[in-house]
Amino acid sequence: MGPLRARVEKGRLVLDEPTTLPEGTVVDLVADDEGDDLTNEERRALNEALSTSWRSAEAGSLQPASRILDELRRQR
């Protein structure tokens, strides 16, 4: 089952989604603002790192994840 969508009416959550759950099932709804805590500077740095990584992958400069993880573990 995927996320459920509800709207607020008169201070109450109103959910109108079909379900196959049995009657009386308790469902936990979690508020999600769909955002993150990144500053503009952090977001720019992230986007730059992702772009650099993508260009590297397109150029064929790839390594197995296991090798990268091993290297990171050795650096600790």
HTML snippet that shows the backbone in 3Dmol.js (N, CA, C, O; Angstrom):
<script src="https://3Dmol.org/build/3Dmol-min.js"></script>
<div id="view" style="width:600px;height:400px;position:relative"></div>
<script>
const pdb = `
ATOM      1  N   MET A   1       0.842  -1.170   0.000  1.00  0.00           N
ATOM      2  CA  MET A   1       0.000   0.000   0.000  1.00  0.00           C
ATOM      3  C   MET A   1       0.885   1.229   0.000  1.00  0.00           C
ATOM      4  O   MET A   1       1.835   1.302   0.780  1.00  0.00           O
ATOM      5  N   GLY A   2       0.600   2.189  -0.849  1.00  0.00           N
ATOM      6  CA  GLY A   2       1.374   3.419  -0.940  1.00  0.00           C
ATOM      7  C   GLY A   2       0.890   4.455   0.049  1.00  0.00           C
ATOM      8  O   GLY A   2       0.042   4.175   0.896  1.00  0.00           O
ATOM      9  N   PRO A   3       1.437   5.660  -0.064  1.00  0.00           N
ATOM     10  CA  PRO A   3       1.027   6.738   0.846  1.00  0.00           C
ATOM     11  C   PRO A   3      -0.443   7.091   0.654  1.00  0.00           C
ATOM     12  O   PRO A   3      -0.994   6.967  -0.440  1.00  0.00           O
ATOM     13  N   LEU A   4      -1.050   7.526   1.720  1.00  0.00           N
ATOM     14  CA  LEU A   4      -2.447   7.959   1.679  1.00  0.00           C
ATOM     15  C   LEU A   4      -2.499   9.479   1.673  1.00  0.00           C
ATOM     16  O   LEU A   4      -1.659  10.133   2.291  1.00  0.00           O
ATOM     17  N   ARG A   5      -3.469  10.038   0.988  1.00  0.00           N
ATOM     18  CA  ARG A   5      -3.606  11.491   0.922  1.00  0.00           C
ATOM     19  C   ARG A   5      -4.913  11.875   1.613  1.00  0.00           C
ATOM     20  O   ARG A   5      -5.972  11.314   1.334  1.00  0.00           O
ATOM     21  N   ALA A   6      -4.810  12.839   2.517  1.00  0.00           N
ATOM     22  CA  ALA A   6      -5.982  13.341   3.237  1.00  0.00           C
ATOM     23  C   ALA A   6      -6.001  14.856   3.128  1.00  0.00           C
ATOM     24  O   ALA A   6      -4.981  15.469   2.811  1.00  0.00           O
ATOM     25  N   ARG A   7      -7.137  15.457   3.385  1.00  0.00           N
ATOM     26  CA  ARG A   7      -7.226  16.918   3.420  1.00  0.00           C
ATOM     27  C   ARG A   7      -7.833  17.311   4.767  1.00  0.00           C
ATOM     28  O   ARG A   7      -8.506  16.511   5.416  1.00  0.00           O
ATOM     29  N   VAL A   8      -7.587  18.540   5.170  1.00  0.00           N
ATOM     30  CA  VAL A   8      -8.103  19.021   6.441  1.00  0.00           C
ATOM     31  C   VAL A   8      -9.405  19.769   6.185  1.00  0.00           C
ATOM     32  O   VAL A   8      -9.460  20.687   5.366  1.00  0.00           O
ATOM     33  N   GLU A   9     -10.441  19.366   6.892  1.00  0.00           N
ATOM     34  CA  GLU A   9     -11.739  20.043   6.842  1.00  0.00           C
ATOM     35  C   GLU A   9     -12.192  20.285   8.271  1.00  0.00           C
ATOM     36  O   GLU A   9     -12.374  19.349   9.050  1.00  0.00           O
ATOM     37  N   LYS A  10     -12.370  21.555   8.599  1.00  0.00           N
ATOM     38  CA  LYS A  10     -12.840  21.926   9.939  1.00  0.00           C
ATOM     39  C   LYS A  10     -11.973  21.297  11.029  1.00  0.00           C
ATOM     40  O   LYS A  10     -12.484  20.812  12.038  1.00  0.00           O
ATOM     41  N   GLY A  11     -10.651  21.312  10.813  1.00  0.00           N
ATOM     42  CA  GLY A  11      -9.728  20.816  11.821  1.00  0.00           C
ATOM     43  C   GLY A  11      -9.621  19.299  11.902  1.00  0.00           C
ATOM     44  O   GLY A  11      -8.981  18.776  12.815  1.00  0.00           O
ATOM     45  N   ARG A  12     -10.230  18.589  10.970  1.00  0.00           N
ATOM     46  CA  ARG A  12     -10.186  17.126  10.971  1.00  0.00           C
ATOM     47  C   ARG A  12      -9.565  16.629   9.677  1.00  0.00           C
ATOM     48  O   ARG A  12      -9.743  17.245   8.627  1.00  0.00           O
ATOM     49  N   LEU A  13      -8.837  15.517   9.743  1.00  0.00           N
ATOM     50  CA  LEU A  13      -8.305  14.893   8.536  1.00  0.00           C
ATOM     51  C   LEU A  13      -9.416  14.082   7.868  1.00  0.00           C
ATOM     52  O   LEU A  13     -10.079  13.260   8.501  1.00  0.00           O
ATOM     53  N   VAL A  14      -9.595  14.333   6.590  1.00  0.00           N
ATOM     54  CA  VAL A  14     -10.608  13.610   5.822  1.00  0.00           C
ATOM     55  C   VAL A  14      -9.883  12.800   4.765  1.00  0.00           C
ATOM     56  O   VAL A  14      -9.179  13.351   3.919  1.00  0.00           O
ATOM     57  N   LEU A  15     -10.057  11.510   4.819  1.00  0.00           N
ATOM     58  CA  LEU A  15      -9.384  10.590   3.918  1.00  0.00           C
ATOM     59  C   LEU A  15     -10.440   9.922   3.054  1.00  0.00           C
ATOM     60  O   LEU A  15     -11.403   9.351   3.566  1.00  0.00           O
ATOM     61  N   ASP A  16     -10.255   9.997   1.733  1.00  0.00           N
ATOM     62  CA  ASP A  16     -11.195   9.360   0.818  1.00  0.00           C
ATOM     63  C   ASP A  16     -10.392   8.558  -0.194  1.00  0.00           C
ATOM     64  O   ASP A  16     -10.254   8.948  -1.353  1.00  0.00           O
ATOM     65  N   GLU A  17      -9.870   7.439   0.264  1.00  0.00           N
ATOM     66  CA  GLU A  17      -9.043   6.573  -0.575  1.00  0.00           C
ATOM     67  C   GLU A  17      -9.590   5.154  -0.491  1.00  0.00           C
ATOM     68  O   GLU A  17      -9.887   4.667   0.600  1.00  0.00           O
ATOM     69  N   PRO A  18      -9.725   4.490  -1.633  1.00  0.00           N
ATOM     70  CA  PRO A  18     -10.159   3.093  -1.577  1.00  0.00           C
ATOM     71  C   PRO A  18      -9.080   2.232  -0.932  1.00  0.00           C
ATOM     72  O   PRO A  18      -7.888   2.507  -1.071  1.00  0.00           O
ATOM     73  N   THR A  19      -9.499   1.204  -0.236  1.00  0.00           N
ATOM     74  CA  THR A  19      -8.552   0.316   0.419  1.00  0.00           C
ATOM     75  C   THR A  19      -9.129  -1.089   0.509  1.00  0.00           C
ATOM     76  O   THR A  19     -10.343  -1.286   0.472  1.00  0.00           O
ATOM     77  N   THR A  20      -8.248  -2.037   0.626  1.00  0.00           N
ATOM     78  CA  THR A  20      -8.674  -3.420   0.835  1.00  0.00           C
ATOM     79  C   THR A  20      -8.426  -3.829   2.289  1.00  0.00           C
ATOM     80  O   THR A  20      -8.563  -5.001   2.643  1.00  0.00           O
ATOM     81  N   LEU A  21      -8.061  -2.857   3.126  1.00  0.00           N
ATOM     82  CA  LEU A  21      -7.828  -3.158   4.537  1.00  0.00           C
ATOM     83  C   LEU A  21      -9.140  -3.548   5.207  1.00  0.00           C
ATOM     84  O   LEU A  21     -10.200  -3.024   4.864  1.00  0.00           O
ATOM     85  N   PRO A  22      -9.065  -4.463   6.157  1.00  0.00           N
ATOM     86  CA  PRO A  22     -10.290  -4.853   6.860  1.00  0.00           C
ATOM     87  C   PRO A  22     -10.805  -3.719   7.754  1.00  0.00           C
ATOM     88  O   PRO A  22     -10.036  -2.877   8.216  1.00  0.00           O
ATOM     89  N   GLU A  23     -12.106  -3.718   7.983  1.00  0.00           N
ATOM     90  CA  GLU A  23     -12.729  -2.723   8.855  1.00  0.00           C
ATOM     91  C   GLU A  23     -12.048  -2.730  10.218  1.00  0.00           C
ATOM     92  O   GLU A  23     -11.712  -3.789  10.746  1.00  0.00           O
ATOM     93  N   GLY A  24     -11.849  -1.561  10.775  1.00  0.00           N
ATOM     94  CA  GLY A  24     -11.247  -1.449  12.103  1.00  0.00           C
ATOM     95  C   GLY A  24      -9.736  -1.384  12.105  1.00  0.00           C
ATOM     96  O   GLY A  24      -9.126  -1.211  13.161  1.00  0.00           O
ATOM     97  N   THR A  25      -9.110  -1.522  10.923  1.00  0.00           N
ATOM     98  CA  THR A  25      -7.656  -1.429  10.852  1.00  0.00           C
ATOM     99  C   THR A  25      -7.213  -0.025  11.244  1.00  0.00           C
ATOM    100  O   THR A  25      -7.782   0.959  10.772  1.00  0.00           O
ATOM    101  N   VAL A  26      -6.212   0.073  12.095  1.00  0.00           N
ATOM    102  CA  VAL A  26      -5.665   1.365  12.496  1.00  0.00           C
ATOM    103  C   VAL A  26      -4.489   1.680  11.577  1.00  0.00           C
ATOM    104  O   VAL A  26      -3.592   0.855  11.404  1.00  0.00           O
ATOM    105  N   VAL A  27      -4.494   2.876  10.989  1.00  0.00           N
ATOM    106  CA  VAL A  27      -3.445   3.307  10.062  1.00  0.00           C
ATOM    107  C   VAL A  27      -2.784   4.552  10.634  1.00  0.00           C
ATOM    108  O   VAL A  27      -3.472   5.510  10.987  1.00  0.00           O
ATOM    109  N   ASP A  28      -1.451   4.550  10.730  1.00  0.00           N
ATOM    110  CA  ASP A  28      -0.717   5.734  11.180  1.00  0.00           C
ATOM    111  C   ASP A  28      -0.467   6.651   9.993  1.00  0.00           C
ATOM    112  O   ASP A  28       0.133   6.226   9.006  1.00  0.00           O
ATOM    113  N   LEU A  29      -0.905   7.877  10.068  1.00  0.00           N
ATOM    114  CA  LEU A  29      -0.634   8.877   9.041  1.00  0.00           C
ATOM    115  C   LEU A  29       0.526   9.739   9.523  1.00  0.00           C
ATOM    116  O   LEU A  29       0.545  10.163  10.678  1.00  0.00           O
ATOM    117  N   VAL A  30       1.495  10.000   8.643  1.00  0.00           N
ATOM    118  CA  VAL A  30       2.667  10.782   8.996  1.00  0.00           C
ATOM    119  C   VAL A  30       2.700  12.033   8.134  1.00  0.00           C
ATOM    120  O   VAL A  30       2.637  11.949   6.908  1.00  0.00           O
ATOM    121  N   ALA A  31       2.798  13.201   8.777  1.00  0.00           N
ATOM    122  CA  ALA A  31       2.902  14.457   8.027  1.00  0.00           C
ATOM    123  C   ALA A  31       4.271  14.533   7.384  1.00  0.00           C
ATOM    124  O   ALA A  31       5.281  14.259   8.032  1.00  0.00           O
ATOM    125  N   ASP A  32       4.312  14.902   6.121  1.00  0.00           N
ATOM    126  CA  ASP A  32       5.575  14.991   5.384  1.00  0.00           C
ATOM    127  C   ASP A  32       5.556  16.273   4.572  1.00  0.00           C
ATOM    128  O   ASP A  32       4.699  16.457   3.707  1.00  0.00           O
ATOM    129  N   ASP A  33       6.507  17.163   4.853  1.00  0.00           N
ATOM    130  CA  ASP A  33       6.526  18.434   4.124  1.00  0.00           C
ATOM    131  C   ASP A  33       7.239  18.308   2.780  1.00  0.00           C
ATOM    132  O   ASP A  33       7.354  19.289   2.045  1.00  0.00           O
ATOM    133  N   GLU A  34       7.716  17.116   2.457  1.00  0.00           N
ATOM    134  CA  GLU A  34       8.382  16.829   1.187  1.00  0.00           C
ATOM    135  C   GLU A  34       9.569  17.744   0.930  1.00  0.00           C
ATOM    136  O   GLU A  34       9.913  18.009  -0.222  1.00  0.00           O
ATOM    137  N   GLY A  35      10.186  18.220   1.980  1.00  0.00           N
ATOM    138  CA  GLY A  35      11.331  19.112   1.833  1.00  0.00           C
ATOM    139  C   GLY A  35      12.555  18.549   2.522  1.00  0.00           C
ATOM    140  O   GLY A  35      12.585  17.382   2.914  1.00  0.00           O
ATOM    141  N   ASP A  36      13.557  19.386   2.664  1.00  0.00           N
ATOM    142  CA  ASP A  36      14.770  18.997   3.366  1.00  0.00           C
ATOM    143  C   ASP A  36      15.332  20.214   4.081  1.00  0.00           C
ATOM    144  O   ASP A  36      14.747  21.296   4.034  1.00  0.00           O
ATOM    145  N   ASP A  37      16.465  20.033   4.740  1.00  0.00           N
ATOM    146  CA  ASP A  37      17.053  21.096   5.553  1.00  0.00           C
ATOM    147  C   ASP A  37      18.220  21.799   4.861  1.00  0.00           C
ATOM    148  O   ASP A  37      18.940  22.562   5.504  1.00  0.00           O
ATOM    149  N   LEU A  38      18.420  21.561   3.579  1.00  0.00           N
ATOM    150  CA  LEU A  38      19.589  22.117   2.909  1.00  0.00           C
ATOM    151  C   LEU A  38      19.478  23.634   2.734  1.00  0.00           C
ATOM    152  O   LEU A  38      18.420  24.167   2.401  1.00  0.00           O
ATOM    153  N   THR A  39      20.605  24.307   2.969  1.00  0.00           N
ATOM    154  CA  THR A  39      20.681  25.735   2.660  1.00  0.00           C
ATOM    155  C   THR A  39      20.891  25.873   1.154  1.00  0.00           C
ATOM    156  O   THR A  39      21.180  24.889   0.473  1.00  0.00           O
ATOM    157  N   ASN A  40      20.750  27.074   0.641  1.00  0.00           N
ATOM    158  CA  ASN A  40      20.992  27.296  -0.788  1.00  0.00           C
ATOM    159  C   ASN A  40      22.416  26.898  -1.165  1.00  0.00           C
ATOM    160  O   ASN A  40      22.643  26.312  -2.223  1.00  0.00           O
ATOM    161  N   GLU A  41      23.372  27.216  -0.296  1.00  0.00           N
ATOM    162  CA  GLU A  41      24.772  26.870  -0.555  1.00  0.00           C
ATOM    163  C   GLU A  41      24.973  25.356  -0.572  1.00  0.00           C
ATOM    164  O   GLU A  41      25.662  24.826  -1.444  1.00  0.00           O
ATOM    165  N   GLU A  42      24.366  24.660   0.398  1.00  0.00           N
ATOM    166  CA  GLU A  42      24.474  23.204   0.438  1.00  0.00           C
ATOM    167  C   GLU A  42      23.815  22.566  -0.789  1.00  0.00           C
ATOM    168  O   GLU A  42      24.329  21.593  -1.341  1.00  0.00           O
ATOM    169  N   ARG A  43      22.676  23.121  -1.208  1.00  0.00           N
ATOM    170  CA  ARG A  43      21.984  22.590  -2.381  1.00  0.00           C
ATOM    171  C   ARG A  43      22.826  22.781  -3.638  1.00  0.00           C
ATOM    172  O   ARG A  43      22.903  21.882  -4.475  1.00  0.00           O
ATOM    173  N   ARG A  44      23.466  23.961  -3.778  1.00  0.00           N
ATOM    174  CA  ARG A  44      24.340  24.205  -4.925  1.00  0.00           C
ATOM    175  C   ARG A  44      25.507  23.223  -4.926  1.00  0.00           C
ATOM    176  O   ARG A  44      25.862  22.680  -5.973  1.00  0.00           O
ATOM    177  N   ALA A  45      26.107  22.992  -3.747  1.00  0.00           N
ATOM    178  CA  ALA A  45      27.229  22.053  -3.644  1.00  0.00           C
ATOM    179  C   ALA A  45      26.780  20.640  -3.996  1.00  0.00           C
ATOM    180  O   ALA A  45      27.493  19.923  -4.699  1.00  0.00           O
ATOM    181  N   LEU A  46      25.612  20.234  -3.518  1.00  0.00           N
ATOM    182  CA  LEU A  46      25.089  18.908  -3.834  1.00  0.00           C
ATOM    183  C   LEU A  46      24.854  18.755  -5.330  1.00  0.00           C
ATOM    184  O   LEU A  46      25.258  17.760  -5.932  1.00  0.00           O
ATOM    185  N   ASN A  47      24.194  19.753  -5.929  1.00  0.00           N
ATOM    186  CA  ASN A  47      23.919  19.684  -7.363  1.00  0.00           C
ATOM    187  C   ASN A  47      25.209  19.658  -8.183  1.00  0.00           C
ATOM    188  O   ASN A  47      25.292  18.960  -9.193  1.00  0.00           O
ATOM    189  N   GLU A  48      26.203  20.411  -7.749  1.00  0.00           N
ATOM    190  CA  GLU A  48      27.485  20.410  -8.445  1.00  0.00           C
ATOM    191  C   GLU A  48      28.155  19.034  -8.345  1.00  0.00           C
ATOM    192  O   GLU A  48      28.684  18.525  -9.333  1.00  0.00           O
ATOM    193  N   ALA A  49      28.131  18.442  -7.157  1.00  0.00           N
ATOM    194  CA  ALA A  49      28.728  17.116  -6.961  1.00  0.00           C
ATOM    195  C   ALA A  49      27.995  16.064  -7.793  1.00  0.00           C
ATOM    196  O   ALA A  49      28.626  15.182  -8.376  1.00  0.00           O
ATOM    197  N   LEU A  50      26.678  16.154  -7.848  1.00  0.00           N
ATOM    198  CA  LEU A  50      25.912  15.202  -8.650  1.00  0.00           C
ATOM    199  C   LEU A  50      26.209  15.366 -10.140  1.00  0.00           C
ATOM    200  O   LEU A  50      26.337  14.377 -10.861  1.00  0.00           O
ATOM    201  N   SER A  51      26.317  16.605 -10.597  1.00  0.00           N
ATOM    202  CA  SER A  51      26.644  16.849 -12.005  1.00  0.00           C
ATOM    203  C   SER A  51      28.029  16.317 -12.345  1.00  0.00           C
ATOM    204  O   SER A  51      28.217  15.696 -13.391  1.00  0.00           O
ATOM    205  N   THR A  52      28.988  16.554 -11.477  1.00  0.00           N
ATOM    206  CA  THR A  52      30.347  16.055 -11.689  1.00  0.00           C
ATOM    207  C   THR A  52      30.344  14.532 -11.750  1.00  0.00           C
ATOM    208  O   THR A  52      30.979  13.936 -12.620  1.00  0.00           O
ATOM    209  N   SER A  53      29.629  13.913 -10.828  1.00  0.00           N
ATOM    210  CA  SER A  53      29.550  12.455 -10.789  1.00  0.00           C
ATOM    211  C   SER A  53      28.889  11.915 -12.059  1.00  0.00           C
ATOM    212  O   SER A  53      29.344  10.917 -12.617  1.00  0.00           O
ATOM    213  N   TRP A  54      27.829  12.564 -12.511  1.00  0.00           N
ATOM    214  CA  TRP A  54      27.133  12.116 -13.715  1.00  0.00           C
ATOM    215  C   TRP A  54      28.052  12.199 -14.938  1.00  0.00           C
ATOM    216  O   TRP A  54      28.101  11.275 -15.750  1.00  0.00           O
ATOM    217  N   ARG A  55      28.780  13.318 -15.059  1.00  0.00           N
ATOM    218  CA  ARG A  55      29.713  13.465 -16.189  1.00  0.00           C
ATOM    219  C   ARG A  55      30.787  12.384 -16.140  1.00  0.00           C
ATOM    220  O   ARG A  55      31.176  11.848 -17.178  1.00  0.00           O
ATOM    221  N   SER A  56      31.264  12.065 -14.951  1.00  0.00           N
ATOM    222  CA  SER A  56      32.261  11.021 -14.783  1.00  0.00           C
ATOM    223  C   SER A  56      31.702   9.663 -15.227  1.00  0.00           C
ATOM    224  O   SER A  56      32.381   8.899 -15.913  1.00  0.00           O
ATOM    225  N   ALA A  57      30.475   9.379 -14.834  1.00  0.00           N
ATOM    226  CA  ALA A  57      29.848   8.107 -15.222  1.00  0.00           C
ATOM    227  C   ALA A  57      29.644   8.045 -16.728  1.00  0.00           C
ATOM    228  O   ALA A  57      29.882   7.006 -17.345  1.00  0.00           O
ATOM    229  N   GLU A  58      29.206   9.146 -17.322  1.00  0.00           N
ATOM    230  CA  GLU A  58      29.004   9.172 -18.774  1.00  0.00           C
ATOM    231  C   GLU A  58      30.321   8.955 -19.526  1.00  0.00           C
ATOM    232  O   GLU A  58      30.335   8.386 -20.617  1.00  0.00           O
ATOM    233  N   ALA A  59      31.416   9.413 -18.934  1.00  0.00           N
ATOM    234  CA  ALA A  59      32.735   9.250 -19.558  1.00  0.00           C
ATOM    235  C   ALA A  59      33.292   7.840 -19.338  1.00  0.00           C
ATOM    236  O   ALA A  59      34.364   7.511 -19.847  1.00  0.00           O
ATOM    237  N   GLY A  60      32.570   7.012 -18.586  1.00  0.00           N
ATOM    238  CA  GLY A  60      33.016   5.641 -18.360  1.00  0.00           C
ATOM    239  C   GLY A  60      33.923   5.470 -17.172  1.00  0.00           C
ATOM    240  O   GLY A  60      34.489   4.393 -16.981  1.00  0.00           O
ATOM    241  N   SER A  61      34.079   6.502 -16.363  1.00  0.00           N
ATOM    242  CA  SER A  61      34.935   6.415 -15.177  1.00  0.00           C
ATOM    243  C   SER A  61      34.129   5.848 -14.014  1.00  0.00           C
ATOM    244  O   SER A  61      33.733   6.573 -13.102  1.00  0.00           O
ATOM    245  N   LEU A  62      33.898   4.559 -14.062  1.00  0.00           N
ATOM    246  CA  LEU A  62      33.083   3.912 -13.039  1.00  0.00           C
ATOM    247  C   LEU A  62      33.922   2.949 -12.221  1.00  0.00           C
ATOM    248  O   LEU A  62      34.903   2.391 -12.712  1.00  0.00           O
ATOM    249  N   GLN A  63      33.525   2.755 -10.962  1.00  0.00           N
ATOM    250  CA  GLN A  63      34.163   1.780 -10.087  1.00  0.00           C
ATOM    251  C   GLN A  63      33.054   1.006  -9.380  1.00  0.00           C
ATOM    252  O   GLN A  63      31.981   1.549  -9.117  1.00  0.00           O
ATOM    253  N   PRO A  64      33.311  -0.245  -9.079  1.00  0.00           N
ATOM    254  CA  PRO A  64      32.313  -0.994  -8.314  1.00  0.00           C
ATOM    255  C   PRO A  64      32.104  -0.334  -6.939  1.00  0.00           C
ATOM    256  O   PRO A  64      33.052   0.155  -6.324  1.00  0.00           O
ATOM    257  N   ALA A  65      30.881  -0.332  -6.484  1.00  0.00           N
ATOM    258  CA  ALA A  65      30.567   0.257  -5.174  1.00  0.00           C
ATOM    259  C   ALA A  65      31.372  -0.407  -4.072  1.00  0.00           C
ATOM    260  O   ALA A  65      31.784   0.258  -3.122  1.00  0.00           O
ATOM    261  N   SER A  66      31.603  -1.707  -4.185  1.00  0.00           N
ATOM    262  CA  SER A  66      32.359  -2.415  -3.147  1.00  0.00           C
ATOM    263  C   SER A  66      33.769  -1.850  -3.010  1.00  0.00           C
ATOM    264  O   SER A  66      34.283  -1.744  -1.896  1.00  0.00           O
ATOM    265  N   ARG A  67      34.396  -1.487  -4.116  1.00  0.00           N
ATOM    266  CA  ARG A  67      35.744  -0.912  -4.061  1.00  0.00           C
ATOM    267  C   ARG A  67      35.720   0.457  -3.375  1.00  0.00           C
ATOM    268  O   ARG A  67      36.587   0.763  -2.557  1.00  0.00           O
ATOM    269  N   ILE A  68      34.740   1.262  -3.709  1.00  0.00           N
ATOM    270  CA  ILE A  68      34.617   2.595  -3.105  1.00  0.00           C
ATOM    271  C   ILE A  68      34.368   2.467  -1.604  1.00  0.00           C
ATOM    272  O   ILE A  68      34.976   3.182  -0.808  1.00  0.00           O
ATOM    273  N   LEU A  69      33.470   1.552  -1.217  1.00  0.00           N
ATOM    274  CA  LEU A  69      33.182   1.367   0.210  1.00  0.00           C
ATOM    275  C   LEU A  69      34.406   0.872   0.968  1.00  0.00           C
ATOM    276  O   LEU A  69      34.668   1.312   2.088  1.00  0.00           O
ATOM    277  N   ASP A  70      35.161  -0.048   0.357  1.00  0.00           N
ATOM    278  CA  ASP A  70      36.392  -0.524   0.994  1.00  0.00           C
ATOM    279  C   ASP A  70      37.379   0.626   1.221  1.00  0.00           C
ATOM    280  O   ASP A  70      38.007   0.727   2.275  1.00  0.00           O
ATOM    281  N   GLU A  71      37.499   1.483   0.212  1.00  0.00           N
ATOM    282  CA  GLU A  71      38.408   2.633   0.337  1.00  0.00           C
ATOM    283  C   GLU A  71      37.951   3.588   1.438  1.00  0.00           C
ATOM    284  O   GLU A  71      38.774   4.080   2.210  1.00  0.00           O
ATOM    285  N   LEU A  72      36.674   3.847   1.515  1.00  0.00           N
ATOM    286  CA  LEU A  72      36.143   4.733   2.555  1.00  0.00           C
ATOM    287  C   LEU A  72      36.359   4.127   3.941  1.00  0.00           C
ATOM    288  O   LEU A  72      36.673   4.847   4.889  1.00  0.00           O
ATOM    289  N   ARG A  73      36.194   2.826   4.064  1.00  0.00           N
ATOM    290  CA  ARG A  73      36.418   2.173   5.355  1.00  0.00           C
ATOM    291  C   ARG A  73      37.867   2.275   5.784  1.00  0.00           C
ATOM    292  O   ARG A  73      38.153   2.461   6.966  1.00  0.00           O
ATOM    293  N   ARG A  74      38.791   2.156   4.831  1.00  0.00           N
ATOM    294  CA  ARG A  74      40.221   2.257   5.144  1.00  0.00           C
ATOM    295  C   ARG A  74      40.579   3.674   5.618  1.00  0.00           C
ATOM    296  O   ARG A  74      41.518   3.841   6.396  1.00  0.00           O
ATOM    297  N   GLN A  75      39.853   4.682   5.163  1.00  0.00           N
ATOM    298  CA  GLN A  75      40.156   6.078   5.506  1.00  0.00           C
ATOM    299  C   GLN A  75      39.707   6.439   6.910  1.00  0.00           C
ATOM    300  O   GLN A  75      40.106   7.482   7.428  1.00  0.00           O
ATOM    301  N   ARG A  76      38.896   5.615   7.534  1.00  0.00           N
ATOM    302  CA  ARG A  76      38.403   5.926   8.878  1.00  0.00           C
ATOM    303  C   ARG A  76      39.475   5.864   9.907  1.00  0.00           C
ATOM    304  O   ARG A  76      39.214   6.101  11.087  1.00  0.00           O
TER     305      ARG A  76
END
`;
const viewer = $3Dmol.createViewer("view");
viewer.addModel(pdb, "pdb");
viewer.setStyle({}, {cartoon: {color: "spectrum"}});
viewer.zoomTo();
viewer.render();
</script>
